[in-house]
């Protein structure tokens, strides 16, 4: 089995729903679910955000860290920080959300490029030692996602 690759660090211009900026390096020892979304993405609003909220409820008593990443690669002018704050409030998103850093050289934000996301919604499950365990474009079945997260949480701290 190939060795998992390390998760690239997040490039975030602003954080919401957290008092302190988060880094993957600072979260070593915890399993991280990184969820990339856009507030104007129909699949995000209808499927992936509700799924992440179910994951938050099911794994609330664990050390799983869920991080939202608002990664804007289209309709840039419509997705302002004010709009994002209102969206998070209206949809009751309470997990930390980072705003993917814009790049003046490209319409694709920095973290989106680092991870090679094809669009939104996308998610990445990161092991306790900072390795990418699984990446998804779109939405997977709840049972599959829950099993994958449970296996990562049961891990002693190193990637298999």
Phi and psi in degrees as GROMACS dihedral restraints (atoms count N, CA, C in turn):
[ dihedral_restraints ]
;  ai    aj    ak    al  type     phi  dphi    fc
    3     4     5     6     1   -66.3    20    10
    4     5     6     7     1   150.7    20    10
    6     7     8     9     1   -70.9    20    10
    7     8     9    10     1   129.8    20    10
    9    10    11    12     1   -61.5    20    10
   10    11    12    13     1   144.6    20    10
   12    13    14    15     1   -85.5    20    10
   13    14    15    16     1   150.0    20    10
   15    16    17    18     1   -67.5    20    10
   16    17    18    19     1   144.0    20    10
   18    19    20    21     1   -73.3    20    10
   19    20    21    22     1   128.7    20    10
   21    22    23    24     1   -63.1    20    10
   22    23    24    25     1   148.0    20    10
   24    25    26    27     1   -66.3    20    10
   25    26    27    28     1   151.1    20    10
   27    28    29    30     1   -77.2    20    10
   28    29    30    31     1   141.6    20    10
   30    31    32    33     1  -112.0    20    10
   31    32    33    34     1   103.1    20    10
   33    34    35    36     1  -123.6    20    10
   34    35    36    37     1   131.7    20    10
   36    37    38    39     1   -90.5    20    10
   37    38    39    40     1   -21.6    20    10
   39    40    41    42     1  -157.6    20    10
   40    41    42    43     1   150.1    20    10
   42    43    44    45     1  -118.3    20    10
   43    44    45    46     1   141.8    20    10
   45    46    47    48     1  -125.2    20    10
   46    47    48    49     1   153.9    20    10
   48    49    50    51     1    63.8    20    10
   49    50    51    52     1    25.8    20    10
   51    52    53    54     1  -153.6    20    10
   52    53    54    55     1   141.0    20    10
   54    55    56    57     1   -75.6    20    10
   55    56    57    58     1   -28.1    20    10
   57    58    59    60     1  -122.4    20    10
   58    59    60    61     1   143.1    20    10
   60    61    62    63     1   -61.4    20    10
   61    62    63    64     1   145.3    20    10
   63    64    65    66     1  -104.9    20    10
   64    65    66    67     1   148.1    20    10
   66    67    68    69     1  -132.5    20    10
   67    68    69    70     1   151.5    20    10
   69    70    71    72     1   -65.3    20    10
   70    71    72    73     1   -36.3    20    10
   72    73    74    75     1   -60.4    20    10
   73    74    75    76     1   -40.4    20    10
   75    76    77    78     1   -71.0    20    10
   76    77    78    79     1   -16.5    20    10
   78    79    80    81     1  -100.2    20    10
   79    80    81    82     1     7.5    20    10
   81    82    83    84     1   -54.4    20    10
   82    83    84    85     1   139.0    20    10
   84    85    86    87     1    98.8    20    10
   85    86    87    88     1   -12.2    20    10
   87    88    89    90     1  -118.4    20    10
   88    89    90    91     1   150.7    20    10
   90    91    92    93     1   -81.1    20    10
   91    92    93    94     1   137.9    20    10
   93    94    95    96     1  -122.4    20    10
   94    95    96    97     1   132.6    20    10
   96    97    98    99     1  -109.7    20    10
   97    98    99   100     1   111.0    20    10
   99   100   101   102     1   -95.3    20    10
  100   101   102   103     1   122.8    20    10
  102   103   104   105     1  -119.2    20    10
  103   104   105   106     1   109.4    20    10
  105   106   107   108     1   -91.6    20    10
  106   107   108   109     1   129.8    20    10
  108   109   110   111     1  -147.7    20    10
  109   110   111   112     1   167.1    20    10
  111   112   113   114     1  -129.5    20    10
  112   113   114   115     1   142.2    20    10
  114   115   116   117     1   -68.0    20    10
  115   116   117   118     1   -19.9    20    10
  117   118   119   120     1  -100.1    20    10
  118   119   120   121     1    15.3    20    10
  120   121   122   123     1   -91.4    20    10
  121   122   123   124     1   112.9    20    10
  123   124   125   126     1   -57.9    20    10
  124   125   126   127     1   -41.0    20    10
  126   127   128   129     1   -64.8    20    10
  127   128   129   130     1   -33.2    20    10
  129   130   131   132     1   -67.3    20    10
  130   131   132   133     1   -49.3    20    10
  132   133   134   135     1   -67.1    20    10
  133   134   135   136     1   -42.9    20    10
  135   136   137   138     1   -81.9    20    10
  136   137   138   139     1   -31.9    20    10
  138   139   140   141     1  -124.0    20    10
  139   140   141   142     1   -55.1    20    10
  141   142   143   144     1   -74.3    20    10
  142   143   144   145     1   -38.8    20    10
  144   145   146   147     1   -65.8    20    10
  145   146   147   148     1   -45.1    20    10
  147   148   149   150     1   -59.6    20    10
  148   149   150   151     1   -36.0    20    10
  150   151   152   153     1   -64.8    20    10
  151   152   153   154     1   -44.3    20    10
  153   154   155   156     1   -61.4    20    10
  154   155   156   157     1   -38.2    20    10
  156   157   158   159     1   -66.0    20    10
  157   158   159   160     1   -35.1    20    10
  159   160   161   162     1   -66.9    20    10
  160   161   162   163     1   -40.9    20    10
  162   163   164   165     1   -61.1    20    10
  163   164   165   166     1   -42.6    20    10
  165   166   167   168     1   -57.2    20    10
  166   167   168   169     1   -44.4    20    10
  168   169   170   171     1   -67.9    20    10
  169   170   171   172     1   -46.9    20    10
  171   172   173   174     1   -65.8    20    10
  172   173   174   175     1   -38.7    20    10
  174   175   176   177     1  -105.5    20    10
  175   176   177   178     1    21.2    20    10
  177   178   179   180     1   -59.7    20    10
  178   179   180   181     1   -32.1    20    10
  180   181   182   183     1   -91.8    20    10
  181   182   183   184     1    12.7    20    10
  183   184   185   186     1  -109.0    20    10
  184   185   186   187     1  -178.3    20    10
  186   187   188   189     1   -97.5    20    10
  187   188   189   190     1    22.2    20    10
  189   190   191   192     1   -64.0    20    10
  190   191   192   193     1   130.7    20    10
  192   193   194   195     1  -108.3    20    10
  193   194   195   196     1   116.5    20    10
  195   196   197   198     1   -95.7    20    10
  196   197   198   199     1   132.4    20    10
  198   199   200   201     1  -128.1    20    10
  199   200   201   202     1   123.8    20    10
  201   202   203   204     1   -85.8    20    10
  202   203   204   205     1   144.4    20    10
  204   205   206   207     1  -129.0    20    10
  205   206   207   208     1   107.7    20    10
  207   208   209   210     1   -81.6    20    10
  208   209   210   211     1   103.9    20    10
  210   211   212   213     1  -114.3    20    10
  211   212   213   214     1   105.8    20    10
  213   214   215   216     1   -99.0    20    10
  214   215   216   217     1   116.7    20    10
  216   217   218   219     1  -122.1    20    10
  217   218   219   220     1     5.3    20    10
  219   220   221   222     1  -156.3    20    10
  220   221   222   223     1   160.5    20    10
  222   223   224   225     1    52.6    20    10
  223   224   225   226     1    42.0    20    10
  225   226   227   228     1   -53.5    20    10
  226   227   228   229     1   -44.4    20    10
  228   229   230   231     1   -66.1    20    10
  229   230   231   232     1   -26.8    20    10
  231   232   233   234     1   -80.2    20    10
  232   233   234   235     1   -15.9    20    10
  234   235   236   237     1  -111.6    20    10
  235   236   237   238     1    69.0    20    10
  237   238   239   240     1   -80.5    20    10
  238   239   240   241     1   165.8    20    10
  240   241   242   243     1   -58.4    20    10
  241   242   243   244     1   -36.0    20    10
  243   244   245   246     1   -65.1    20    10
  244   245   246   247     1   -43.4    20    10
  246   247   248   249     1   -63.7    20    10
  247   248   249   250     1   -42.4    20    10
  249   250   251   252     1   -63.2    20    10
  250   251   252   253     1   -44.1    20    10
  252   253   254   255     1   -59.3    20    10
  253   254   255   256     1   -44.1    20    10
  255   256   257   258     1   -64.0    20    10
  256   257   258   259     1   -41.5    20    10
  258   259   260   261     1   -60.6    20    10
  259   260   261   262     1   -47.2    20    10
  261   262   263   264     1   -61.1    20    10
  262   263   264   265     1   -40.0    20    10
  264   265   266   267     1   -65.9    20    10
  265   266   267   268     1   -49.7    20    10
  267   268   269   270     1   -63.9    20    10
  268   269   270   271     1   -36.9    20    10
  270   271   272   273     1   -93.4    20    10
  271   272   273   274     1     5.6    20    10
  273   274   275   276     1    55.5    20    10
  274   275   276   277     1    44.0    20    10
  276   277   278   279     1   -86.6    20    10
  277   278   279   280     1   117.0    20    10
  279   280   281   282     1  -110.3    20    10
  280   281   282   283     1   -15.4    20    10
  282   283   284   285     1   -72.2    20    10
  283   284   285   286     1   157.2    20    10
  285   286   287   288     1   -57.6    20    10
  286   287   288   289     1   139.2    20    10
  288   289   290   291     1  -129.0    20    10
  289   290   291   292     1   124.2    20    10
  291   292   293   294     1  -100.2    20    10
  292   293   294   295     1   145.7    20    10
  294   295   296   297     1   -94.1    20    10
  295   296   297   298     1   114.5    20    10
  297   298   299   300     1   -56.6    20    10
  298   299   300   301     1   133.8    20    10
  300   301   302   303     1   -68.6    20    10
  301   302   303   304     1   127.6    20    10
  303   304   305   306     1   -69.6    20    10
  304   305   306   307     1   154.3    20    10
  306   307   308   309     1  -125.7    20    10
  307   308   309   310     1   120.5    20    10
  309   310   311   312     1   -64.7    20    10
  310   311   312   313     1   -20.7    20    10
  312   313   314   315     1   -86.6    20    10
  313   314   315   316     1   -11.7    20    10
  315   316   317   318     1  -150.9    20    10
  316   317   318   319     1   148.1    20    10
  318   319   320   321     1   -75.1    20    10
  319   320   321   322     1   -11.1    20    10
  321   322   323   324     1   -91.2    20    10
  322   323   324   325     1   123.5    20    10
  324   325   326   327     1   -65.2    20    10
  325   326   327   328     1   162.3    20    10
  327   328   329   330     1   -60.3    20    10
  328   329   330   331     1   -53.1    20    10
  330   331   332   333     1   -65.1    20    10
  331   332   333   334     1   -38.4    20    10
  333   334   335   336     1   -57.8    20    10
  334   335   336   337     1   -42.9    20    10
  336   337   338   339     1   -67.9    20    10
  337   338   339   340     1   -43.3    20    10
  339   340   341   342     1   -57.1    20    10
  340   341   342   343     1   -39.3    20    10
  342   343   344   345     1   -89.3    20    10
  343   344   345   346     1   -12.2    20    10
  345   346   347   348     1    70.9    20    10
  346   347   348   349     1    29.4    20    10
  348   349   350   351     1   -60.3    20    10
  349   350   351   352     1   138.2    20    10
  351   352   353   354     1   -89.0    20    10
  352   353   354   355     1   -13.2    20    10
  354   355   356   357     1   164.8    20    10
  355   356   357   358     1  -164.6    20    10
  357   358   359   360     1  -122.9    20    10
  358   359   360   361     1   148.9    20    10
  360   361   362   363     1   -77.7    20    10
  361   362   363   364     1   148.0    20    10
  363   364   365   366     1  -135.4    20    10
  364   365   366   367     1   151.5    20    10
  366   367   368   369     1  -143.1    20    10
  367   368   369   370     1   154.1    20    10
  369   370   371   372     1  -135.9    20    10
  370   371   372   373     1   130.1    20    10
  372   373   374   375     1  -101.0    20    10
  373   374   375   376     1   125.0    20    10
  375   376   377   378     1  -116.8    20    10
  376   377   378   379     1   131.8    20    10
  378   379   380   381     1   -72.5    20    10
  379   380   381   382     1   171.4    20    10
  381   382   383   384     1   -60.0    20    10
  382   383   384   385     1   -26.5    20    10
  384   385   386   387     1   -99.0    20    10
  385   386   387   388     1    13.2    20    10
  387   388   389   390     1    86.7    20    10
  388   389   390   391     1    15.0    20    10
  390   391   392   393     1   -96.6    20    10
  391   392   393   394     1   147.1    20    10
  393   394   395   396     1   -73.4    20    10
  394   395   396   397     1   119.8    20    10
  396   397   398   399     1   -91.9    20    10
  397   398   399   400     1   -36.5    20    10
  399   400   401   402     1  -161.9    20    10
  400   401   402   403     1   141.6    20    10
  402   403   404   405     1  -125.0    20    10
  403   404   405   406     1   142.8    20    10
  405   406   407   408     1  -137.5    20    10
  406   407   408   409     1   136.4    20    10
  408   409   410   411     1  -108.3    20    10
  409   410   411   412     1   122.2    20    10
  411   412   413   414     1    99.4    20    10
  412   413   414   415     1  -156.8    20    10
  414   415   416   417     1  -124.4    20    10
  415   416   417   418     1   130.5    20    10
  417   418   419   420     1   -97.1    20    10
  418   419   420   421     1   165.8    20    10
  420   421   422   423     1   -60.4    20    10
  421   422   423   424     1   139.9    20    10
  423   424   425   426     1   -53.3    20    10
  424   425   426   427     1   -43.0    20    10
  426   427   428   429     1   -62.4    20    10
  427   428   429   430     1   -41.2    20    10
  429   430   431   432     1   -64.9    20    10
  430   431   432   433     1   -47.1    20    10
  432   433   434   435     1   -63.0    20    10
  433   434   435   436     1   -45.2    20    10
  435   436   437   438     1   -62.0    20    10
  436   437   438   439     1   -41.4    20    10
  438   439   440   441     1   -64.5    20    10
  439   440   441   442     1   -42.2    20    10
  441   442   443   444     1   -63.8    20    10
  442   443   444   445     1   -42.6    20    10
  444   445   446   447     1   -65.6    20    10
  445   446   447   448     1   -44.0    20    10
  447   448   449   450     1   -60.1    20    10
  448   449   450   451     1   -41.6    20    10
  450   451   452   453     1   -64.6    20    10
  451   452   453   454     1   -40.4    20    10
  453   454   455   456     1   -65.3    20    10
  454   455   456   457     1   -40.7    20    10
  456   457   458   459     1   -66.0    20    10
  457   458   459   460     1   -33.1    20    10
  459   460   461   462     1   -74.5    20    10
  460   461   462   463     1   -15.8    20    10
  462   463   464   465     1   -65.8    20    10
  463   464   465   466     1   141.4    20    10
  465   466   467   468     1   -72.6    20    10
  466   467   468   469     1   -13.8    20    10
  468   469   470   471     1   138.7    20    10
  469   470   471   472     1    -4.6    20    10
  471   472   473   474     1  -123.0    20    10
  472   473   474   475     1   150.5    20    10
  474   475   476   477     1   -71.7    20    10
  475   476   477   478     1   145.2    20    10
